[in-house]
Amino acid sequence: MIVEMKKQADERRKKTELVLSNIYNLPAMSNVMVEVSRLLDDPSTSTQELSAWIGKDQGLAAKILSIANSPLYGLPRKVSTIDFAILIIGYQDVKNIVVALSMIESFKNAKDKGLDQNEFWLHSVVTGNAAKRIAEDLGYRIGGEAFVAGLLHDLGIPVINKYLSNEFKAIVEKFEEGNAPILDIEIEAMGLTHQDVGKFLTNKWNLPKSLCTAVLNHHHPGKLDDEERELAAIVHLADYMTQKLQLGNFCWDNNYELDESVIDILKFDDFDKLNAFVDSYKSMFEKEIENFKI
């Protein structure tokens, strides 16, 4: 019986890997995103020139403005222009955001109602902002990297929805039935988790190894045994925070379990200290949610 179950699991995994391997050409960036990336690589680029190009893509412009208006930046007035948003966010982080957004946009399935795209975007950007703020507040100089890792941590989910729609529906139905962990349900349905799918894609896009590792291990950073576990732990804590503080309504993370190894990895004294740290963000992130809903 056990042998047969293992055989079936291996077959499901191989089927999923075959589907992923057949995504030979990832959708290309829009012309605007390509040009913005090029400009960001040129040290002579002016803020005005960059702003003009970003303004040509309304979706990109709106998302960059929403990020700049995050309460995490603590600005006393609303950021209403792309020029100001670029100055607030910084050139390098703008570039990271453009790359991350191009990946998220590539796997949108606008006609499908199985995944609420607005809720997915809200969860992704709040997790990214939380990861950036946590990294900075704890003294880690990886705020920009933490933002992108947080933004992309659940990238595997829309990919499953788009390319493995039957498995996606089965996962959602099983998850809504009870309290089984989402990763267990994913493995049962397709032999892999959304973390594995996300890592496959970040590898394919040649993103830094630390980002790939964080995406693969954002549910269980304690499984890592090197310095890369700090980034994964920050993303995990940010992801956990969105559920504990009920930020948004992203049902995929319902019953999210804290990997208590983050207490040691991020140098909290005990669970109570970590809990107090999380609770200290509550009002700030409630404002963040309201900001994105406006």
Contacts in CASP RR format, 6 or more apart in sequence:
PFRMAT RR
TARGET T0000
AUTHOR 0000-0000-0000
METHOD contacts of the structure
MODEL  1
MIVEMKKQADERRKKTELVLSNIYNLPAMSNVMVEVSRLLDDPSTSTQEL
SAWIGKDQGLAAKILSIANSPLYGLPRKVSTIDFAILIIGYQDVKNIVVA
LSMIESFKNAKDKGLDQNEFWLHSVVTGNAAKRIAEDLGYRIGGEAFVAG
LLHDLGIPVINKYLSNEFKAIVEKFEEGNAPILDIEIEAMGLTHQDVGKF
LTNKWNLPKSLCTAVLNHHHPGKLDDEERELAAIVHLADYMTQKLQLGNF
CWDNNYELDESVIDILKFDDFDKLNAFVDSYKSMFEKEIENFKI
9 187 0 8 1.000
9 188 0 8 1.000
9 191 0 8 1.000
12 189 0 8 1.000
12 190 0 8 1.000
12 191 0 8 1.000
13 190 0 8 1.000
13 191 0 8 1.000
13 192 0 8 1.000
15 190 0 8 1.000
16 164 0 8 1.000
16 167 0 8 1.000
16 190 0 8 1.000
16 191 0 8 1.000
16 192 0 8 1.000
16 197 0 8 1.000
17 192 0 8 1.000
19 163 0 8 1.000
19 164 0 8 1.000
20 159 0 8 1.000
20 163 0 8 1.000
20 197 0 8 1.000
20 200 0 8 1.000
23 163 0 8 1.000
23 204 0 8 1.000
26 106 0 8 1.000
26 201 0 8 1.000
26 204 0 8 1.000
26 205 0 8 1.000
27 106 0 8 1.000
27 107 0 8 1.000
28 34 0 8 1.000
29 37 0 8 1.000
29 102 0 8 1.000
30 57 0 8 1.000
30 102 0 8 1.000
30 105 0 8 1.000
32 53 0 8 1.000
32 54 0 8 1.000
32 55 0 8 1.000
32 56 0 8 1.000
32 57 0 8 1.000
32 60 0 8 1.000
33 57 0 8 1.000
33 60 0 8 1.000
33 98 0 8 1.000
33 101 0 8 1.000
33 102 0 8 1.000
35 53 0 8 1.000
36 50 0 8 1.000
36 53 0 8 1.000
36 54 0 8 1.000
36 60 0 8 1.000
36 94 0 8 1.000
36 95 0 8 1.000
36 98 0 8 1.000
37 95 0 8 1.000
37 98 0 8 1.000
37 99 0 8 1.000
39 45 0 8 1.000
39 49 0 8 1.000
39 50 0 8 1.000
39 53 0 8 1.000
40 50 0 8 1.000
40 91 0 8 1.000
40 92 0 8 1.000
40 94 0 8 1.000
40 95 0 8 1.000
40 98 0 8 1.000
41 95 0 8 1.000
47 83 0 8 1.000
47 86 0 8 1.000
47 87 0 8 1.000
48 83 0 8 1.000
50 82 0 8 1.000
50 86 0 8 1.000
50 91 0 8 1.000
50 94 0 8 1.000
51 81 0 8 1.000
51 82 0 8 1.000
51 83 0 8 1.000
51 86 0 8 1.000
54 60 0 8 1.000
54 61 0 8 1.000
54 64 0 8 1.000
54 82 0 8 1.000
54 86 0 8 1.000
55 61 0 8 1.000
55 82 0 8 1.000
60 98 0 8 1.000
60 101 0 8 1.000
61 82 0 8 1.000
63 97 0 8 1.000
63 101 0 8 1.000
63 121 0 8 1.000
63 125 0 8 1.000
64 82 0 8 1.000
64 85 0 8 1.000
64 86 0 8 1.000
64 89 0 8 1.000
64 94 0 8 1.000
64 97 0 8 1.000
65 79 0 8 1.000
65 80 0 8 1.000
65 82 0 8 1.000
65 85 0 8 1.000
66 125 0 8 1.000
66 291 0 8 1.000
66 292 0 8 1.000
67 85 0 8 1.000
67 89 0 8 1.000
67 97 0 8 1.000
67 125 0 8 1.000
67 129 0 8 1.000
68 79 0 8 1.000
68 84 0 8 1.000
68 85 0 8 1.000
68 88 0 8 1.000
68 89 0 8 1.000
69 75 0 8 1.000
69 78 0 8 1.000
69 79 0 8 1.000
69 291 0 8 1.000
70 129 0 8 1.000
70 288 0 8 1.000
70 291 0 8 1.000
71 284 0 8 1.000
71 285 0 8 1.000
71 287 0 8 1.000
71 288 0 8 1.000
71 291 0 8 1.000
72 129 0 8 1.000
72 132 0 8 1.000
72 133 0 8 1.000
72 284 0 8 1.000
72 288 0 8 1.000
73 88 0 8 1.000
75 88 0 8 1.000
79 85 0 8 1.000
79 88 0 8 1.000
86 94 0 8 1.000
89 97 0 8 1.000
92 144 0 8 1.000
93 144 0 8 1.000
93 147 0 8 1.000
96 144 0 8 1.000
96 145 0 8 1.000
96 147 0 8 1.000
96 148 0 8 1.000
97 147 0 8 1.000
97 148 0 8 1.000
97 151 0 8 1.000
99 148 0 8 1.000
99 205 0 8 1.000
99 207 0 8 1.000
100 148 0 8 1.000
100 151 0 8 1.000
100 152 0 8 1.000
103 152 0 8 1.000
103 155 0 8 1.000
103 201 0 8 1.000
103 205 0 8 1.000
104 121 0 8 1.000
104 124 0 8 1.000
104 151 0 8 1.000
104 152 0 8 1.000
104 155 0 8 1.000
104 158 0 8 1.000
107 155 0 8 1.000
107 156 0 8 1.000
107 158 0 8 1.000
107 159 0 8 1.000
107 162 0 8 1.000
108 117 0 8 1.000
108 158 0 8 1.000
108 162 0 8 1.000
109 115 0 8 1.000
109 158 0 8 1.000
109 161 0 8 1.000
109 162 0 8 1.000
110 117 0 8 1.000
112 161 0 8 1.000
112 162 0 8 1.000
112 165 0 8 1.000
114 161 0 8 1.000
114 168 0 8 1.000
114 169 0 8 1.000
114 172 0 8 1.000
115 157 0 8 1.000
115 158 0 8 1.000
115 161 0 8 1.000
115 168 0 8 1.000
117 158 0 8 1.000
119 248 0 8 1.000
119 249 0 8 1.000
119 250 0 8 1.000
120 154 0 8 1.000
120 157 0 8 1.000
120 158 0 8 1.000
120 250 0 8 1.000
122 248 0 8 1.000
122 250 0 8 1.000
122 289 0 8 1.000
122 292 0 8 1.000
122 293 0 8 1.000
123 154 0 8 1.000
123 242 0 8 1.000
123 247 0 8 1.000
123 248 0 8 1.000
123 250 0 8 1.000
123 253 0 8 1.000
124 150 0 8 1.000
124 151 0 8 1.000
124 152 0 8 1.000
124 153 0 8 1.000
124 154 0 8 1.000
125 151 0 8 1.000
125 292 0 8 1.000
126 242 0 8 1.000
126 247 0 8 1.000
126 248 0 8 1.000
126 285 0 8 1.000
126 288 0 8 1.000
126 289 0 8 1.000
126 292 0 8 1.000
127 150 0 8 1.000
127 151 0 8 1.000
127 153 0 8 1.000
127 154 0 8 1.000
127 235 0 8 1.000
127 238 0 8 1.000
127 239 0 8 1.000
127 242 0 8 1.000
128 146 0 8 1.000
128 147 0 8 1.000
128 148 0 8 1.000
128 149 0 8 1.000
128 150 0 8 1.000
128 151 0 8 1.000
128 153 0 8 1.000
128 235 0 8 1.000
128 238 0 8 1.000
129 147 0 8 1.000
129 288 0 8 1.000
130 150 0 8 1.000
130 237 0 8 1.000
130 238 0 8 1.000
130 241 0 8 1.000
130 242 0 8 1.000
130 281 0 8 1.000
130 285 0 8 1.000
131 143 0 8 1.000
131 146 0 8 1.000
131 147 0 8 1.000
131 149 0 8 1.000
131 150 0 8 1.000
131 234 0 8 1.000
131 235 0 8 1.000
131 237 0 8 1.000
131 238 0 8 1.000
132 143 0 8 1.000
132 144 0 8 1.000
132 146 0 8 1.000
132 147 0 8 1.000
133 281 0 8 1.000
134 146 0 8 1.000
134 234 0 8 1.000
134 237 0 8 1.000
134 238 0 8 1.000
134 241 0 8 1.000
135 141 0 8 1.000
135 142 0 8 1.000
135 143 0 8 1.000
135 144 0 8 1.000
135 145 0 8 1.000
135 146 0 8 1.000
135 234 0 8 1.000
136 143 0 8 1.000
138 234 0 8 1.000
138 266 0 8 1.000
138 267 0 8 1.000
140 146 0 8 1.000
140 230 0 8 1.000
140 234 0 8 1.000
142 230 0 8 1.000
142 231 0 8 1.000
142 234 0 8 1.000
145 208 0 8 1.000
145 210 0 8 1.000
145 211 0 8 1.000
145 231 0 8 1.000
146 231 0 8 1.000
146 234 0 8 1.000
146 235 0 8 1.000
146 238 0 8 1.000
148 211 0 8 1.000
149 210 0 8 1.000
149 211 0 8 1.000
149 214 0 8 1.000
149 215 0 8 1.000
149 218 0 8 1.000
149 231 0 8 1.000
149 232 0 8 1.000
149 234 0 8 1.000
149 235 0 8 1.000
150 214 0 8 1.000
150 218 0 8 1.000
150 235 0 8 1.000
150 238 0 8 1.000
150 239 0 8 1.000
152 198 0 8 1.000
152 202 0 8 1.000
152 207 0 8 1.000
152 211 0 8 1.000
152 215 0 8 1.000
153 214 0 8 1.000
153 215 0 8 1.000
153 218 0 8 1.000
153 235 0 8 1.000
153 239 0 8 1.000
154 194 0 8 1.000
154 252 0 8 1.000
155 197 0 8 1.000
155 198 0 8 1.000
155 201 0 8 1.000
155 202 0 8 1.000
155 215 0 8 1.000
156 194 0 8 1.000
156 195 0 8 1.000
156 197 0 8 1.000
156 198 0 8 1.000
156 201 0 8 1.000
157 194 0 8 1.000
157 252 0 8 1.000
159 194 0 8 1.000
159 197 0 8 1.000
159 198 0 8 1.000
159 201 0 8 1.000
160 167 0 8 1.000
160 168 0 8 1.000
160 171 0 8 1.000
160 186 0 8 1.000
160 190 0 8 1.000
160 194 0 8 1.000
160 197 0 8 1.000
161 168 0 8 1.000
164 190 0 8 1.000
167 189 0 8 1.000
167 190 0 8 1.000
170 189 0 8 1.000
171 182 0 8 1.000
171 185 0 8 1.000
171 186 0 8 1.000
171 189 0 8 1.000
171 190 0 8 1.000
174 180 0 8 1.000
174 185 0 8 1.000
174 188 0 8 1.000
174 189 0 8 1.000
175 182 0 8 1.000
175 185 0 8 1.000
175 251 0 8 1.000
175 252 0 8 1.000
175 254 0 8 1.000
179 255 0 8 1.000
181 255 0 8 1.000
181 257 0 8 1.000
182 194 0 8 1.000
182 252 0 8 1.000
182 253 0 8 1.000
182 255 0 8 1.000
183 193 0 8 1.000
183 195 0 8 1.000
183 219 0 8 1.000
186 192 0 8 1.000
186 193 0 8 1.000
186 194 0 8 1.000
187 193 0 8 1.000
193 219 0 8 1.000
195 215 0 8 1.000
195 216 0 8 1.000
195 217 0 8 1.000
195 218 0 8 1.000
195 219 0 8 1.000
196 216 0 8 1.000
198 215 0 8 1.000
198 216 0 8 1.000
199 212 0 8 1.000
199 213 0 8 1.000
199 215 0 8 1.000
199 216 0 8 1.000
202 211 0 8 1.000
202 212 0 8 1.000
202 215 0 8 1.000
203 212 0 8 1.000
209 228 0 8 1.000
210 228 0 8 1.000
210 231 0 8 1.000
211 231 0 8 1.000
213 224 0 8 1.000
213 228 0 8 1.000
213 231 0 8 1.000
213 232 0 8 1.000
214 228 0 8 1.000
214 231 0 8 1.000
214 232 0 8 1.000
214 235 0 8 1.000
216 232 0 8 1.000
217 223 0 8 1.000
217 224 0 8 1.000
217 229 0 8 1.000
217 232 0 8 1.000
217 236 0 8 1.000
218 232 0 8 1.000
218 235 0 8 1.000
218 236 0 8 1.000
218 239 0 8 1.000
219 236 0 8 1.000
219 239 0 8 1.000
219 259 0 8 1.000
220 236 0 8 1.000
220 259 0 8 1.000
221 229 0 8 1.000
221 232 0 8 1.000
221 233 0 8 1.000
221 235 0 8 1.000
221 236 0 8 1.000
221 259 0 8 1.000
221 261 0 8 1.000
221 262 0 8 1.000
221 265 0 8 1.000
222 229 0 8 1.000
222 232 0 8 1.000
222 233 0 8 1.000
222 259 0 8 1.000
222 261 0 8 1.000
222 262 0 8 1.000
222 265 0 8 1.000
224 232 0 8 1.000
229 265 0 8 1.000
230 265 0 8 1.000
230 266 0 8 1.000
233 259 0 8 1.000
233 261 0 8 1.000
233 262 0 8 1.000
233 265 0 8 1.000
233 266 0 8 1.000
234 266 0 8 1.000
236 258 0 8 1.000
236 259 0 8 1.000
236 262 0 8 1.000
237 262 0 8 1.000
237 266 0 8 1.000
237 274 0 8 1.000
237 278 0 8 1.000
239 253 0 8 1.000
239 256 0 8 1.000
240 256 0 8 1.000
240 258 0 8 1.000
240 278 0 8 1.000
241 247 0 8 1.000
241 278 0 8 1.000
241 281 0 8 1.000
241 285 0 8 1.000
242 248 0 8 1.000
242 250 0 8 1.000
242 253 0 8 1.000
242 285 0 8 1.000
243 253 0 8 1.000
243 254 0 8 1.000
243 256 0 8 1.000
244 256 0 8 1.000
244 278 0 8 1.000
245 278 0 8 1.000
245 279 0 8 1.000
245 281 0 8 1.000
245 282 0 8 1.000
245 285 0 8 1.000
245 286 0 8 1.000
247 285 0 8 1.000
247 286 0 8 1.000
247 288 0 8 1.000
247 289 0 8 1.000
248 289 0 8 1.000
260 271 0 8 1.000
262 268 0 8 1.000
262 274 0 8 1.000
263 269 0 8 1.000
263 270 0 8 1.000
263 271 0 8 1.000
263 273 0 8 1.000
263 274 0 8 1.000
266 274 0 8 1.000
268 274 0 8 1.000
268 277 0 8 1.000
END
